[in-house]
Amino acid sequence: MATWKELESAEPGFAARARALLDAHKHKTIATLRADGSPRISGIEVQFVGDDLTFGSMPDARKGDDLRRDPRFALHSASVDPPEDHASWAGDAKVAGRAVPAGSVEGPGSGDLFRADVREVVITGLNADATLLVVESWTPERGLRRVERE
């Protein structure tokens, strides 16, 4: 696992593009695991604070309970439909890892704060001609990989 800062140090351009996709819209989607092991999808907001990607959970929220019980998560940037020309579609970003308790949420709302212990970051988009799907993924063990698909 890695911090967001470690990703930025290893692959600064890739990290900047992933962060831009995550910052482009306020609302994202997070998947957690229920007590019975089935998946739960919840809306969420994330922030980059210092070296970390962070997110919170309101008091008594199911996603917070899920993360305290089993810290594995998958986070997805907002999904937007590609424009007509497809070539200008920015794509989307995904982050998978473990949620590490990081204290309480600061500010007007209350709740639990988590920081992401990053296992994988993926950017999915199109090539310059919008003829191929491009999947770029990074893990701390493997580094950056790019796959193009028709």
ABEGO torsion letter per residue (X at the ends): XBBAAAAAAABAAAAAAAAAAAAABABBBBBBBBAAGBBBBBBBBBBBBEABBBBBBBBGBAAAAAAAABABBBBBBBBBBBBAAGAABAEBBBBBEBBBBAEBBBEABBEBBBBBBBABBBBBBBBAAGABBBBBBBBAAAEBBBBBBX
